[in-house]
């Protein structure tokens, strides 16, 4: 429950910080959410993270 809201924007597209792969292929270069799955396919949802701390003292 609640997974759809975590992965998709209000317009139904995949959020920009979420990368979805089917058998190691980015769905952006396949058919997006219309990519057909078959038995045995591996689906991965990977969250892109950014940020960090600089060693520079401010």
mmJSON file of the N, C-alpha and C atoms, coordinates in Angstrom:
{"data_MODEL":{"atom_site":{
"group_PDB":["ATOM","ATOM","ATOM","ATOM","ATOM","ATOM","ATOM","ATOM","ATOM","ATOM","ATOM","ATOM","ATOM","ATOM","ATOM","ATOM","ATOM","ATOM","ATOM","ATOM","ATOM","ATOM","ATOM","ATOM","ATOM","ATOM","ATOM","ATOM","ATOM","ATOM","ATOM","ATOM","ATOM","ATOM","ATOM","ATOM","ATOM","ATOM","ATOM","ATOM","ATOM","ATOM","ATOM","ATOM","ATOM","ATOM","ATOM","ATOM","ATOM","ATOM","ATOM","ATOM","ATOM","ATOM","ATOM","ATOM","ATOM","ATOM","ATOM","ATOM","ATOM","ATOM","ATOM","ATOM","ATOM","ATOM","ATOM","ATOM","ATOM","ATOM","ATOM","ATOM","ATOM","ATOM","ATOM","ATOM","ATOM","ATOM","ATOM","ATOM","ATOM","ATOM","ATOM","ATOM","ATOM","ATOM","ATOM","ATOM","ATOM","ATOM","ATOM","ATOM","ATOM","ATOM","ATOM","ATOM","ATOM","ATOM","ATOM","ATOM","ATOM","ATOM","ATOM","ATOM","ATOM","ATOM","ATOM","ATOM","ATOM","ATOM","ATOM","ATOM","ATOM","ATOM","ATOM","ATOM","ATOM","ATOM","ATOM","ATOM","ATOM","ATOM","ATOM","ATOM","ATOM","ATOM","ATOM","ATOM","ATOM","ATOM","ATOM","ATOM","ATOM","ATOM","ATOM","ATOM","ATOM","ATOM","ATOM","ATOM","ATOM","ATOM","ATOM","ATOM","ATOM","ATOM","ATOM","ATOM","ATOM","ATOM","ATOM","ATOM","ATOM","ATOM","ATOM","ATOM","ATOM","ATOM","ATOM","ATOM","ATOM","ATOM","ATOM","ATOM","ATOM","ATOM","ATOM","ATOM","ATOM","ATOM","ATOM","ATOM","ATOM","ATOM"],
"id":[1,2,3,4,5,6,7,8,9,10,11,12,13,14,15,16,17,18,19,20,21,22,23,24,25,26,27,28,29,30,31,32,33,34,35,36,37,38,39,40,41,42,43,44,45,46,47,48,49,50,51,52,53,54,55,56,57,58,59,60,61,62,63,64,65,66,67,68,69,70,71,72,73,74,75,76,77,78,79,80,81,82,83,84,85,86,87,88,89,90,91,92,93,94,95,96,97,98,99,100,101,102,103,104,105,106,107,108,109,110,111,112,113,114,115,116,117,118,119,120,121,122,123,124,125,126,127,128,129,130,131,132,133,134,135,136,137,138,139,140,141,142,143,144,145,146,147,148,149,150,151,152,153,154,155,156,157,158,159,160,161,162,163,164,165,166,167,168,169,170,171,172,173,174],
"type_symbol":["N","C","C","N","C","C","N","C","C","N","C","C","N","C","C","N","C","C","N","C","C","N","C","C","N","C","C","N","C","C","N","C","C","N","C","C","N","C","C","N","C","C","N","C","C","N","C","C","N","C","C","N","C","C","N","C","C","N","C","C","N","C","C","N","C","C","N","C","C","N","C","C","N","C","C","N","C","C","N","C","C","N","C","C","N","C","C","N","C","C","N","C","C","N","C","C","N","C","C","N","C","C","N","C","C","N","C","C","N","C","C","N","C","C","N","C","C","N","C","C","N","C","C","N","C","C","N","C","C","N","C","C","N","C","C","N","C","C","N","C","C","N","C","C","N","C","C","N","C","C","N","C","C","N","C","C","N","C","C","N","C","C","N","C","C","N","C","C","N","C","C","N","C","C"],
"label_atom_id":["N","CA","C","N","CA","C","N","CA","C","N","CA","C","N","CA","C","N","CA","C","N","CA","C","N","CA","C","N","CA","C","N","CA","C","N","CA","C","N","CA","C","N","CA","C","N","CA","C","N","CA","C","N","CA","C","N","CA","C","N","CA","C","N","CA","C","N","CA","C","N","CA","C","N","CA","C","N","CA","C","N","CA","C","N","CA","C","N","CA","C","N","CA","C","N","CA","C","N","CA","C","N","CA","C","N","CA","C","N","CA","C","N","CA","C","N","CA","C","N","CA","C","N","CA","C","N","CA","C","N","CA","C","N","CA","C","N","CA","C","N","CA","C","N","CA","C","N","CA","C","N","CA","C","N","CA","C","N","CA","C","N","CA","C","N","CA","C","N","CA","C","N","CA","C","N","CA","C","N","CA","C","N","CA","C","N","CA","C","N","CA","C","N","CA","C","N","CA","C","N","CA","C"],
"label_alt_id":[null,null,null,null,null,null,null,null,null,null,null,null,null,null,null,null,null,null,null,null,null,null,null,null,null,null,null,null,null,null,null,null,null,null,null,null,null,null,null,null,null,null,null,null,null,null,null,null,null,null,null,null,null,null,null,null,null,null,null,null,null,null,null,null,null,null,null,null,null,null,null,null,null,null,null,null,null,null,null,null,null,null,null,null,null,null,null,null,null,null,null,null,null,null,null,null,null,null,null,null,null,null,null,null,null,null,null,null,null,null,null,null,null,null,null,null,null,null,null,null,null,null,null,null,null,null,null,null,null,null,null,null,null,null,null,null,null,null,null,null,null,null,null,null,null,null,null,null,null,null,null,null,null,null,null,null,null,null,null,null,null,null,null,null,null,null,null,null,null,null,null,null,null,null],
"label_comp_id":["UNK","UNK","UNK","UNK","UNK","UNK","UNK","UNK","UNK","UNK","UNK","UNK","UNK","UNK","UNK","UNK","UNK","UNK","UNK","UNK","UNK","UNK","UNK","UNK","UNK","UNK","UNK","UNK","UNK","UNK","UNK","UNK","UNK","UNK","UNK","UNK","UNK","UNK","UNK","UNK","UNK","UNK","UNK","UNK","UNK","UNK","UNK","UNK","UNK","UNK","UNK","UNK","UNK","UNK","UNK","UNK","UNK","UNK","UNK","UNK","UNK","UNK","UNK","UNK","UNK","UNK","UNK","UNK","UNK","UNK","UNK","UNK","UNK","UNK","UNK","UNK","UNK","UNK","UNK","UNK","UNK","UNK","UNK","UNK","UNK","UNK","UNK","UNK","UNK","UNK","UNK","UNK","UNK","UNK","UNK","UNK","UNK","UNK","UNK","UNK","UNK","UNK","UNK","UNK","UNK","UNK","UNK","UNK","UNK","UNK","UNK","UNK","UNK","UNK","UNK","UNK","UNK","UNK","UNK","UNK","UNK","UNK","UNK","UNK","UNK","UNK","UNK","UNK","UNK","UNK","UNK","UNK","UNK","UNK","UNK","UNK","UNK","UNK","UNK","UNK","UNK","UNK","UNK","UNK","UNK","UNK","UNK","UNK","UNK","UNK","UNK","UNK","UNK","UNK","UNK","UNK","UNK","UNK","UNK","UNK","UNK","UNK","UNK","UNK","UNK","UNK","UNK","UNK","UNK","UNK","UNK","UNK","UNK","UNK"],
"label_asym_id":["A","A","A","A","A","A","A","A","A","A","A","A","A","A","A","A","A","A","A","A","A","A","A","A","A","A","A","A","A","A","A","A","A","A","A","A","A","A","A","A","A","A","A","A","A","A","A","A","A","A","A","A","A","A","A","A","A","A","A","A","A","A","A","A","A","A","A","A","A","A","A","A","A","A","A","A","A","A","A","A","A","A","A","A","A","A","A","A","A","A","A","A","A","A","A","A","A","A","A","A","A","A","A","A","A","A","A","A","A","A","A","A","A","A","A","A","A","A","A","A","A","A","A","A","A","A","A","A","A","A","A","A","A","A","A","A","A","A","A","A","A","A","A","A","A","A","A","A","A","A","A","A","A","A","A","A","A","A","A","A","A","A","A","A","A","A","A","A","A","A","A","A","A","A"],
"label_entity_id":["1","1","1","1","1","1","1","1","1","1","1","1","1","1","1","1","1","1","1","1","1","1","1","1","1","1","1","1","1","1","1","1","1","1","1","1","1","1","1","1","1","1","1","1","1","1","1","1","1","1","1","1","1","1","1","1","1","1","1","1","1","1","1","1","1","1","1","1","1","1","1","1","1","1","1","1","1","1","1","1","1","1","1","1","1","1","1","1","1","1","1","1","1","1","1","1","1","1","1","1","1","1","1","1","1","1","1","1","1","1","1","1","1","1","1","1","1","1","1","1","1","1","1","1","1","1","1","1","1","1","1","1","1","1","1","1","1","1","1","1","1","1","1","1","1","1","1","1","1","1","1","1","1","1","1","1","1","1","1","1","1","1","1","1","1","1","1","1","1","1","1","1","1","1"],
"label_seq_id":[1,1,1,2,2,2,3,3,3,4,4,4,5,5,5,6,6,6,7,7,7,8,8,8,9,9,9,10,10,10,11,11,11,12,12,12,13,13,13,14,14,14,15,15,15,16,16,16,17,17,17,18,18,18,19,19,19,20,20,20,21,21,21,22,22,22,23,23,23,24,24,24,25,25,25,26,26,26,27,27,27,28,28,28,29,29,29,30,30,30,31,31,31,32,32,32,33,33,33,34,34,34,35,35,35,36,36,36,37,37,37,38,38,38,39,39,39,40,40,40,41,41,41,42,42,42,43,43,43,44,44,44,45,45,45,46,46,46,47,47,47,48,48,48,49,49,49,50,50,50,51,51,51,52,52,52,53,53,53,54,54,54,55,55,55,56,56,56,57,57,57,58,58,58],
"pdbx_PDB_ins_code":[null,null,null,null,null,null,null,null,null,null,null,null,null,null,null,null,null,null,null,null,null,null,null,null,null,null,null,null,null,null,null,null,null,null,null,null,null,null,null,null,null,null,null,null,null,null,null,null,null,null,null,null,null,null,null,null,null,null,null,null,null,null,null,null,null,null,null,null,null,null,null,null,null,null,null,null,null,null,null,null,null,null,null,null,null,null,null,null,null,null,null,null,null,null,null,null,null,null,null,null,null,null,null,null,null,null,null,null,null,null,null,null,null,null,null,null,null,null,null,null,null,null,null,null,null,null,null,null,null,null,null,null,null,null,null,null,null,null,null,null,null,null,null,null,null,null,null,null,null,null,null,null,null,null,null,null,null,null,null,null,null,null,null,null,null,null,null,null,null,null,null,null,null,null],
"Cartn_x":[0.822,0.0,0.866,0.475,1.194,2.413,2.727,3.922,3.751,2.576,2.317,2.64,2.193,2.44,3.914,4.67,6.104,6.91,6.387,7.116,6.676,5.399,4.846,4.442,4.564,4.075,2.56,1.924,0.469,-0.003,0.849,0.462,0.674,1.143,1.325,2.694,3.556,4.917,5.811,6.894,7.849,8.555,8.673,9.372,10.813,11.357,12.704,13.787,13.56,14.563,14.483,13.527,13.353,13.805,14.672,15.11,14.53,13.895,13.263,13.955,14.387,15.086,14.356,14.299,13.792,14.931,15.39,16.528,17.72,17.999,19.132,18.997,17.822,17.559,16.672,17.089,16.307,15.006,13.864,12.582,12.4,13.196,13.136,13.473,14.312,14.747,13.99,13.034,12.158,10.815,9.775,8.443,7.906,8.827,8.392,7.521,6.449,5.543,4.745,4.784,4.101,4.987,6.202,7.101,6.44,6.326,5.692,6.666,6.147,6.944,6.517,7.504,7.187,7.75,7.299,7.75,9.268,9.863,11.309,12.013,11.301,11.918,12.268,13.359,13.781,13.524,12.778,12.457,13.164,13.85,14.559,14.075,13.874,13.547,14.716,15.388,16.578,16.369,16.54,16.378,17.697,17.661,18.853,19.016,20.196,20.483,21.57,21.512,22.538,22.739,23.843,24.101,25.424,25.653,26.884,27.393,28.579,29.192,30.534,30.814,32.092,33.14,34.39,35.493,35.886,35.417,35.757,35.033,35.767,35.174,34.619,33.422,32.797,32.751],
"Cartn_y":[-1.197,0.0,1.261,2.225,3.487,3.507,2.413,2.359,3.258,3.249,4.044,5.515,6.068,7.477,7.772,6.785,6.979,6.923,6.243,6.055,6.989,7.398,8.149,9.562,10.478,11.843,11.832,12.974,13.071,12.78,13.083,12.846,11.395,10.549,9.132,8.765,9.753,9.481,9.124,8.412,8.023,9.273,9.396,10.539,10.564,11.776,11.926,11.287,11.166,10.577,9.054,8.473,7.022,6.471,5.5,4.815,3.405,3.02,1.706,0.919,-0.281,-1.14,-2.472,-2.987,-4.332,-5.098,-6.141,-6.932,-6.036,-5.098,-4.177,-3.138,-3.028,-2.023,-0.938,0.322,1.443,1.536,1.555,1.596,2.882,3.916,5.157,4.872,3.866,3.537,2.338,1.848,0.778,1.433,1.009,1.593,2.244,2.711,3.343,2.41,2.962,2.145,1.159,1.294,0.343,-0.852,-0.898,-2.022,-3.306,-4.262,-5.531,-6.403,-7.071,-7.99,-9.415,-10.302,-11.717,-12.46,-13.649,-14.434,-14.536,-14.297,-14.383,-13.047,-12.001,-10.682,-10.156,-9.415,-8.795,-7.3,-6.767,-5.341,-4.725,-3.605,-2.91,-1.47,-0.966,0.429,1.004,1.988,2.548,4.04,4.489,5.888,6.615,7.682,8.502,9.434,9.465,10.322,11.315,12.478,13.497,14.24,14.92,15.71,15.313,15.796,15.47,16.671,16.517,17.568,17.906,19.175,19.633,19.62,19.333,19.399,20.846,21.743,23.16,23.769,24.524,25.196,26.527,26.832,28.101,29.053],
"Cartn_z":[0.0,0.0,0.0,-0.793,-0.818,-1.709,-2.373,-3.223,-4.445,-5.033,-6.239,-5.996,-4.878,-4.571,-4.342,-3.956,-3.716,-5.006,-6.024,-7.278,-8.398,-8.374,-9.5,-9.108,-10.078,-9.908,-10.095,-9.829,-9.961,-11.379,-12.384,-13.784,-14.213,-13.276,-13.573,-14.099,-14.302,-14.768,-13.583,-13.865,-12.824,-12.307,-10.993,-10.397,-10.881,-11.035,-11.596,-10.728,-9.431,-8.538,-8.491,-9.21,-9.22,-10.563,-10.533,-11.748,-11.719,-12.815,-12.903,-14.008,-13.67,-14.614,-14.737,-15.945,-16.197,-16.845,-16.173,-16.662,-17.0,-16.091,-16.185,-17.299,-17.92,-18.955,-18.356,-18.494,-17.994,-18.787,-18.094,-18.802,-19.601,-19.295,-20.084,-21.542,-21.77,-23.125,-23.686,-22.924,-23.402,-23.713,-23.045,-23.264,-21.992,-21.131,-19.894,-19.078,-18.525,-17.716,-18.546,-19.859,-20.744,-21.099,-20.543,-20.783,-20.288,-21.173,-20.807,-20.035,-19.027,-18.217,-18.518,-18.442,-18.592,-17.385,-17.188,-16.046,-16.062,-14.908,-14.783,-14.932,-15.401,-15.515,-14.132,-14.055,-12.804,-12.897,-11.936,-11.904,-10.705,-10.94,-9.869,-9.812,-8.599,-8.356,-7.574,-8.148,-7.513,-7.303,-6.066,-5.711,-5.912,-6.705,-6.922,-5.722,-5.16,-4.016,-4.375,-3.765,-3.98,-2.671,-2.597,-1.406,-0.785,0.395,1.084,1.852,2.36,3.149,2.536,2.449,1.91,3.01,2.637,3.593,3.871,3.025,3.147,4.348,5.17,6.327,5.862,6.295,5.882,7.022],
"occupancy":[1.0,1.0,1.0,1.0,1.0,1.0,1.0,1.0,1.0,1.0,1.0,1.0,1.0,1.0,1.0,1.0,1.0,1.0,1.0,1.0,1.0,1.0,1.0,1.0,1.0,1.0,1.0,1.0,1.0,1.0,1.0,1.0,1.0,1.0,1.0,1.0,1.0,1.0,1.0,1.0,1.0,1.0,1.0,1.0,1.0,1.0,1.0,1.0,1.0,1.0,1.0,1.0,1.0,1.0,1.0,1.0,1.0,1.0,1.0,1.0,1.0,1.0,1.0,1.0,1.0,1.0,1.0,1.0,1.0,1.0,1.0,1.0,1.0,1.0,1.0,1.0,1.0,1.0,1.0,1.0,1.0,1.0,1.0,1.0,1.0,1.0,1.0,1.0,1.0,1.0,1.0,1.0,1.0,1.0,1.0,1.0,1.0,1.0,1.0,1.0,1.0,1.0,1.0,1.0,1.0,1.0,1.0,1.0,1.0,1.0,1.0,1.0,1.0,1.0,1.0,1.0,1.0,1.0,1.0,1.0,1.0,1.0,1.0,1.0,1.0,1.0,1.0,1.0,1.0,1.0,1.0,1.0,1.0,1.0,1.0,1.0,1.0,1.0,1.0,1.0,1.0,1.0,1.0,1.0,1.0,1.0,1.0,1.0,1.0,1.0,1.0,1.0,1.0,1.0,1.0,1.0,1.0,1.0,1.0,1.0,1.0,1.0,1.0,1.0,1.0,1.0,1.0,1.0,1.0,1.0,1.0,1.0,1.0,1.0],
"B_iso_or_equiv":[0.0,0.0,0.0,0.0,0.0,0.0,0.0,0.0,0.0,0.0,0.0,0.0,0.0,0.0,0.0,0.0,0.0,0.0,0.0,0.0,0.0,0.0,0.0,0.0,0.0,0.0,0.0,0.0,0.0,0.0,0.0,0.0,0.0,0.0,0.0,0.0,0.0,0.0,0.0,0.0,0.0,0.0,0.0,0.0,0.0,0.0,0.0,0.0,0.0,0.0,0.0,0.0,0.0,0.0,0.0,0.0,0.0,0.0,0.0,0.0,0.0,0.0,0.0,0.0,0.0,0.0,0.0,0.0,0.0,0.0,0.0,0.0,0.0,0.0,0.0,0.0,0.0,0.0,0.0,0.0,0.0,0.0,0.0,0.0,0.0,0.0,0.0,0.0,0.0,0.0,0.0,0.0,0.0,0.0,0.0,0.0,0.0,0.0,0.0,0.0,0.0,0.0,0.0,0.0,0.0,0.0,0.0,0.0,0.0,0.0,0.0,0.0,0.0,0.0,0.0,0.0,0.0,0.0,0.0,0.0,0.0,0.0,0.0,0.0,0.0,0.0,0.0,0.0,0.0,0.0,0.0,0.0,0.0,0.0,0.0,0.0,0.0,0.0,0.0,0.0,0.0,0.0,0.0,0.0,0.0,0.0,0.0,0.0,0.0,0.0,0.0,0.0,0.0,0.0,0.0,0.0,0.0,0.0,0.0,0.0,0.0,0.0,0.0,0.0,0.0,0.0,0.0,0.0,0.0,0.0,0.0,0.0,0.0,0.0],
"pdbx_formal_charge":[null,null,null,null,null,null,null,null,null,null,null,null,null,null,null,null,null,null,null,null,null,null,null,null,null,null,null,null,null,null,null,null,null,null,null,null,null,null,null,null,null,null,null,null,null,null,null,null,null,null,null,null,null,null,null,null,null,null,null,null,null,null,null,null,null,null,null,null,null,null,null,null,null,null,null,null,null,null,null,null,null,null,null,null,null,null,null,null,null,null,null,null,null,null,null,null,null,null,null,null,null,null,null,null,null,null,null,null,null,null,null,null,null,null,null,null,null,null,null,null,null,null,null,null,null,null,null,null,null,null,null,null,null,null,null,null,null,null,null,null,null,null,null,null,null,null,null,null,null,null,null,null,null,null,null,null,null,null,null,null,null,null,null,null,null,null,null,null,null,null,null,null,null,null],
"auth_seq_id":[1,1,1,2,2,2,3,3,3,4,4,4,5,5,5,6,6,6,7,7,7,8,8,8,9,9,9,10,10,10,11,11,11,12,12,12,13,13,13,14,14,14,15,15,15,16,16,16,17,17,17,18,18,18,19,19,19,20,20,20,21,21,21,22,22,22,23,23,23,24,24,24,25,25,25,26,26,26,27,27,27,28,28,28,29,29,29,30,30,30,31,31,31,32,32,32,33,33,33,34,34,34,35,35,35,36,36,36,37,37,37,38,38,38,39,39,39,40,40,40,41,41,41,42,42,42,43,43,43,44,44,44,45,45,45,46,46,46,47,47,47,48,48,48,49,49,49,50,50,50,51,51,51,52,52,52,53,53,53,54,54,54,55,55,55,56,56,56,57,57,57,58,58,58],
"auth_comp_id":["UNK","UNK","UNK","UNK","UNK","UNK","UNK","UNK","UNK","UNK","UNK","UNK","UNK","UNK","UNK","UNK","UNK","UNK","UNK","UNK","UNK","UNK","UNK","UNK","UNK","UNK","UNK","UNK","UNK","UNK","UNK","UNK","UNK","UNK","UNK","UNK","UNK","UNK","UNK","UNK","UNK","UNK","UNK","UNK","UNK","UNK","UNK","UNK","UNK","UNK","UNK","UNK","UNK","UNK","UNK","UNK","UNK","UNK","UNK","UNK","UNK","UNK","UNK","UNK","UNK","UNK","UNK","UNK","UNK","UNK","UNK","UNK","UNK","UNK","UNK","UNK","UNK","UNK","UNK","UNK","UNK","UNK","UNK","UNK","UNK","UNK","UNK","UNK","UNK","UNK","UNK","UNK","UNK","UNK","UNK","UNK","UNK","UNK","UNK","UNK","UNK","UNK","UNK","UNK","UNK","UNK","UNK","UNK","UNK","UNK","UNK","UNK","UNK","UNK","UNK","UNK","UNK","UNK","UNK","UNK","UNK","UNK","UNK","UNK","UNK","UNK","UNK","UNK","UNK","UNK","UNK","UNK","UNK","UNK","UNK","UNK","UNK","UNK","UNK","UNK","UNK","UNK","UNK","UNK","UNK","UNK","UNK","UNK","UNK","UNK","UNK","UNK","UNK","UNK","UNK","UNK","UNK","UNK","UNK","UNK","UNK","UNK","UNK","UNK","UNK","UNK","UNK","UNK","UNK","UNK","UNK","UNK","UNK","UNK"],
"auth_asym_id":["A","A","A","A","A","A","A","A","A","A","A","A","A","A","A","A","A","A","A","A","A","A","A","A","A","A","A","A","A","A","A","A","A","A","A","A","A","A","A","A","A","A","A","A","A","A","A","A","A","A","A","A","A","A","A","A","A","A","A","A","A","A","A","A","A","A","A","A","A","A","A","A","A","A","A","A","A","A","A","A","A","A","A","A","A","A","A","A","A","A","A","A","A","A","A","A","A","A","A","A","A","A","A","A","A","A","A","A","A","A","A","A","A","A","A","A","A","A","A","A","A","A","A","A","A","A","A","A","A","A","A","A","A","A","A","A","A","A","A","A","A","A","A","A","A","A","A","A","A","A","A","A","A","A","A","A","A","A","A","A","A","A","A","A","A","A","A","A","A","A","A","A","A","A"],
"auth_atom_id":["N","CA","C","N","CA","C","N","CA","C","N","CA","C","N","CA","C","N","CA","C","N","CA","C","N","CA","C","N","CA","C","N","CA","C","N","CA","C","N","CA","C","N","CA","C","N","CA","C","N","CA","C","N","CA","C","N","CA","C","N","CA","C","N","CA","C","N","CA","C","N","CA","C","N","CA","C","N","CA","C","N","CA","C","N","CA","C","N","CA","C","N","CA","C","N","CA","C","N","CA","C","N","CA","C","N","CA","C","N","CA","C","N","CA","C","N","CA","C","N","CA","C","N","CA","C","N","CA","C","N","CA","C","N","CA","C","N","CA","C","N","CA","C","N","CA","C","N","CA","C","N","CA","C","N","CA","C","N","CA","C","N","CA","C","N","CA","C","N","CA","C","N","CA","C","N","CA","C","N","CA","C","N","CA","C","N","CA","C","N","CA","C","N","CA","C","N","CA","C","N","CA","C"],
"pdbx_PDB_model_num":[1,1,1,1,1,1,1,1,1,1,1,1,1,1,1,1,1,1,1,1,1,1,1,1,1,1,1,1,1,1,1,1,1,1,1,1,1,1,1,1,1,1,1,1,1,1,1,1,1,1,1,1,1,1,1,1,1,1,1,1,1,1,1,1,1,1,1,1,1,1,1,1,1,1,1,1,1,1,1,1,1,1,1,1,1,1,1,1,1,1,1,1,1,1,1,1,1,1,1,1,1,1,1,1,1,1,1,1,1,1,1,1,1,1,1,1,1,1,1,1,1,1,1,1,1,1,1,1,1,1,1,1,1,1,1,1,1,1,1,1,1,1,1,1,1,1,1,1,1,1,1,1,1,1,1,1,1,1,1,1,1,1,1,1,1,1,1,1,1,1,1,1,1,1]
}}}
